[in-house]
Amino acid sequence: MNLIPSLRFYRDLGKLEKKNERLKEAIKKQMGRLQNNPTHPSLRLHRLSGQSVYSISVTMSIRMIVAFRGDDIHLLRVGTHEDVY
């Protein structure tokens, strides 16, 4: 599967990395898992109610919002629960 980050995802990622450099590795690790096995238990993948997008957990406080379209996974947002929902 191909990961396709949005411009908003890149902006969110930049803000997070400025606050906490260690998040970069956690995000990278979860992106690898998502690409190789979207159903990996540590992702805690779930569909957001009433929407066609999904949430995965990066850490207990950081979420990533994604959309599946064919063989592509669009990375839409990344941030705290309050920031991305």
N, C-alpha and C positions, 0 to 999 in steps of 0.2 A: 504494500500500500504506500502511496505517496503522501507525504505531509506537505500541506500548502498553507503557510502562515499568512495571515492578513496583515495589512499595515497597522491596524489597531493592536493586533497581537504583538508586533514588534515594539510599538510604543509602550504597551503594558509591560513587556519583558524588560525594556530599558529602565523603567521606573523601579521595578522590583529589584533588578540587579544593583542599582545604585544604593538601595536600602540594605541589601543583604547579599553579598557575593556568593554565599554557600547555596542560595536558592538556584543559582545557575546550574549547578551539577544535578540537583534534584529534578529540575525541570527537564534537563537533557536526558536523564535516566528514564523518566516517565514517558517522554516522547519516543524513545527507543522501544519501550515496552508497547506503547500504543501502536507504533508502526509494525512491530513484529507479531503482536498478539493482543488485539483490542479487548479481548475478554479476560486478560490477566487480572487475577483477584485484587492485586494491590492498586489497580487503577480505580476501583470502585465505580465503574462506569454505570451511569444511569441517565435515562432520558428525562429531560425537564418537562413537567406536565404541560400539556397543551401546545408543545412546541416540537419542532423537528431537529432540535439540537440536544447535545448530550454534555454532561459534566463528568470530569474525571478529577480525582484527588492527586495533587502533587505532594502536599503535606497536609497536616490536620487543618491548617488555616488557608492554604492556597489551592485554588481550583483552576481548571482549564476548561473552557467551553469549546466544543468541537462539533463539526457537522460531517456526516458521511455522505459522499456523493460518488457512487460507483466505486472505483478503486482508489479514490482520493479521500483524504481526511483533511478537512479545512480547519485550521487552528484559528479560532475567532477571538478569544479573549484569554487572559491569564491574570489572576490577582486574588485578592481576598474575597471571601464570600460576599461581603458588602459591595465590593467594587464591580464584580462581574454579573451579579443577579439583578 
